[in-house]
Amino acid sequence: MGVTTIDLDEDALAKALRFSGGATKKEVVNEALREYAERHERAARRARHFQAAQEWDYEGWQLLHEAEKRRDG
């Protein structure tokens, strides 16, 4: 882990520290970064899922499924 000097929004940091229940500034900033990254990863997964869902053919799947059941049944 590297050392980085940055200017932080002190009001936002103070609020985050209050919610953190006694964590250090470093812990709060690292947790915020993890949450930010995870939120964007989830959004990207949802977008990929939504894109894939545009190509779903439920009626076609039902017909195929029924045909397989008749064949195997």
C-alpha positions as CSV (number, residue, x, y, z in Angstrom):
1,M,0.0,0.0,0.0
2,G,1.4,3.4,-1.0
3,V,1.3,6.7,0.8
4,T,-0.6,9.4,-0.9
5,T,-1.2,13.0,0.1
6,I,-4.6,14.4,-0.8
7,D,-6.9,17.2,0.2
8,L,-10.1,15.8,1.7
9,D,-13.5,17.4,2.2
10,E,-13.3,17.8,6.0
11,D,-17.1,18.0,6.5
12,A,-17.7,14.8,4.5
13,L,-14.8,13.1,6.4
14,A,-16.2,14.2,9.8
15,K,-19.6,12.8,8.8
16,A,-18.1,9.5,7.7
17,L,-16.1,9.2,10.9
18,R,-19.3,9.7,12.9
19,F,-21.0,6.9,11.0
20,S,-18.0,4.6,11.3
21,G,-18.1,4.2,15.0
22,G,-14.6,5.1,15.9
23,A,-12.6,4.1,12.8
24,T,-9.5,6.1,11.8
25,K,-9.5,8.5,8.9
26,K,-7.5,5.9,6.9
27,E,-10.0,3.2,7.7
28,V,-12.9,5.4,6.7
29,V,-11.3,6.5,3.4
30,N,-10.3,2.9,2.5
31,E,-13.8,1.6,3.3
32,A,-15.3,4.5,1.2
33,L,-13.1,3.5,-1.8
34,R,-14.0,-0.2,-1.5
35,E,-17.8,0.7,-1.3
36,Y,-17.4,3.0,-4.3
37,A,-15.6,0.3,-6.4
38,E,-18.1,-2.4,-5.4
39,R,-21.1,-0.2,-6.2
40,H,-19.7,0.5,-9.7
41,E,-18.9,-3.2,-10.2
42,R,-22.5,-4.1,-9.3
43,A,-23.8,-1.5,-11.7
44,A,-21.7,-2.9,-14.5
45,R,-22.9,-6.4,-13.8
46,R,-26.5,-5.2,-13.8
47,A,-25.9,-3.4,-17.1
48,R,-24.4,-6.6,-18.6
49,H,-27.3,-8.7,-17.3
50,F,-29.8,-6.2,-18.7
51,Q,-28.1,-6.3,-22.1
52,A,-28.2,-10.1,-22.2
53,A,-31.8,-10.1,-21.1
54,Q,-32.7,-8.1,-24.2
55,E,-31.8,-11.2,-26.2
56,W,-33.9,-13.7,-24.2
57,D,-36.6,-15.5,-26.0
58,Y,-38.9,-16.9,-23.2
59,E,-41.6,-18.2,-25.6
60,G,-38.9,-20.0,-27.7
61,W,-37.4,-21.5,-24.5
62,Q,-40.9,-22.7,-23.4
63,L,-41.4,-24.4,-26.7
64,L,-38.0,-26.1,-26.6
65,H,-38.5,-27.1,-23.0
66,E,-41.9,-28.7,-23.7
67,A,-40.5,-30.5,-26.7
68,E,-37.7,-31.9,-24.6
69,K,-40.1,-33.0,-21.9
70,R,-42.2,-34.8,-24.5
71,R,-39.1,-36.5,-26.0
72,D,-37.8,-37.6,-22.6
73,G,-41.2,-38.4,-21.0
